[in-house]
Amino acid sequence: MIISKFGCSDNQALFSPLVNDIFDYVTSMDLDNLAPGKYDIKHIESDEAFFLVQEYETLEESQFGAEFHQTYTDVQFLLYGEERFGWAIASDEEYRILHRTCNFDQDRDIGFIGHNNNLLDLNENIMKPGAFYVFTPRTIHMPSLAISTPTKVKKIVIKIETSLLSDSVNFKPMSTVINESPNLWAVG
């Protein structure tokens, strides 16, 4: 998982040029006025990358528990509102167990762990506007949670096929990431 703020000079070093182009394309749009839904990214095949505009009220408790993906990496950021989210990095063995024991929807590229999970302890963070959060397939995450009381949020989720990230920071050892980009918070 990677957390960074918009406008941070280290952001260009985070991703490959293609992923930076995807990010620039999405963030250059008039996102405040886009209706909720799925959107294509210009000059990119829709199965390689797309983005979602979501508007919802945060929940006191997740309906389905934590989620994980296999094909896509999520880059998430809020336009307004704040939410709490849980996350954990799954080891190779934990990831295999999740795929064997959880219902995984290949078409939607999502698996839900449920609430009776004894496999992973989730850390918690607060998602705020002005920052972005990168969840790779191995980052189990539980978004959309209320901080104290439910509140409305508008979120952008960029879904990028993980193979497009092969030249990105997420595939370097974390010690390299932190040495190259001291303003980033990176785990995994």
Secondary structure as UniProt FT lines:
FT   STRAND          2..5
FT   TURN            6..7
FT   TURN            9..10
FT   HELIX           11..14
FT   HELIX           17..27
FT   HELIX           31..33
FT   STRAND          37..40
FT   TURN            42..43
FT   TURN            46..48
FT   STRAND          49..57
FT   STRAND          65..68
FT   STRAND          72..80
FT   STRAND          83..89
FT   HELIX           92..101
FT   STRAND          103..105
FT   TURN            106..109
FT   STRAND          110..114
FT   STRAND          123..127
FT   TURN            129..130
FT   STRAND          131..135
FT   TURN            137..138
FT   STRAND          139..145
FT   STRAND          152..161
FT   HELIX           162..165
FT   TURN            166..167
FT   HELIX           169..171
FT   HELIX           174..180
FT   TURN            182..183
FT   STRAND          185..186
//
